[in-house]
Amino acid sequence: MKLPNRKNAIIEKRKLIYYLLSLTDEDGKSKAEYFRKVGFNETNLKDFEHALLTIASSNEVKTIEKSKFGIKYIVEGLMDSPTGKKFMVRIIWSIDKGKNNPRLVTAYHV
């Protein structure tokens, strides 16, 4: 199964800047260190967003978790980086109750 409504997936710019690429965010720091190491940063946010969306549209959902807030979908795949390195990434998407489009929750190297 593919991520539902993947063509309408939402990635908030602030999620990329202040979480996945933030070296000062307590929860995002280790993710930021890795993503920056492979070449993602504030100057190529569109490339980072495109790489995350490509994983969402090209790969099967690995796990589905239901909660009181909605449904989480875990998708894994090989991501291309600006340095030319390919690496395995796990991306968690959520379709919140009352919503139709998946939104990015987190992503990290596996």
N, C-alpha and C positions, 0 to 999 in steps of 0.2 A: 504494500500500500504506500502511495505517495502522500506527502503532506497535503491535507485538504486546503483548498484555496491558496495554494502556494504562489500563484501568479499575483496575488494581492497581499503577500507577506509584508509586514511592517517592520522596518528597522529604524528606530529613532536615532537621529544623529547624536544626540546627547548620550545614548547608550554606548555608542562607539567611542566617543571622545572621553567621557567622564567615568567610564567603567572598563571597557575592554582594552583601551589604550592608556588608561590612567596609571601612572606609576605611584600615585599617592592614595588611590582608593584601596582601602584595606582588603576588600574582597576581589578587586580586579587586578591588583598589582602583579601577581604571578602570571596572569593571563597576558597582561600588557607587556611584561618582560619578554615573553615568548613571541607574541605577535610583532613587537618591535624588532626583535632579533631577526625575524624572517622578512623584514622590510616594510611592514605596515605602520603608518603614522598619520598625523593630521593632514599631510600634504596629498595623501592618496586615499582619502576616505571612500570615494566612489569605487575604487578598485576593491577595497576591503568589503564594502557593502555588496558589490557584484559577486565576489568570491563566496560570501556567505549565502547569498540568494541562489547561486549556482548549485551549491550543495543541497539546498532545500528542494530545488526543482529536479535535480538529477538522481537523487538517491532515495531509497526506500526508508520508510519510518522503521526504526529498529525497535522502539519501545513506546507504549502509550500508557500514560499515568493519569487517572482521573482524580480530581480533588474537589473540594467545595467551591473553588474559584473557577474551575473549568477543566480543560484537558491539556496535558503537556505531551508533546511529541518530540521524541529524541531521534535525531537524524545524524548519521556519521558518513563521512566521505573524505576523499583526498582533495585538499585545497592547494591551489597554485599560489605561490607567494611572489612578491616583487623581486626577490633574490633568485628566483628560478627553482627554489626548493619546493617539493611537494611534501605535504605532511597530512597526517590523519587528524581530523577535527571532529568533535562532537558538538552539535548545536541543539539547544533546547528551545523549542517554540511553544507558545501557549495560545490556545483559543479560549479566551475568557468567556464565562457564562454571559449569554446575551449578545455575544459578538460572533462574527463570521470569519474574520481574517486572522491568521496567525501572526503573533508578534514575537520578536526575538527576546528571549529571556537571558541566555548566556551562550557562550561558545568557548571551547578550550581545546588545546592539543591533547590527543590521547596517546 
